[in-house]
Amino acid sequence: MVIETIIGLVAATLTTISFLPQVIKTWKEKSAKGISQFMYILFCSGVLLWLVYGLVIFDLPVIVANAVTLILASTVLYFRIVYH
């Protein structure tokens, strides 16, 4: 594996797992108070496009990071809609 891919995977891991605390907090508290639904709609849309881009150019760090980020951010968005 080349150094660029390793750097990309580490960066992707760090930025992706940054959503995990928000998912856990929202789920445990059963509250999404203070979370902007519009921001998460925009963010999920952008991440989905990054995922498509990663698939088109077949870039593993881009694909993995955005697939997992989309799942986590969509979970927060789902909680925002359900708990509102």
HELIX and SHEET records of a PDB file:
HELIX    1   1 ILE A    3  ILE A   17  1                                  15    
HELIX    2   2 LEU A   20  GLU A   29  1                                  10    
HELIX    3   3 GLN A   37  ILE A   57  1                                  21    
HELIX    4   4 LEU A   60  TYR A   83  1                                  24    
END                                                                             
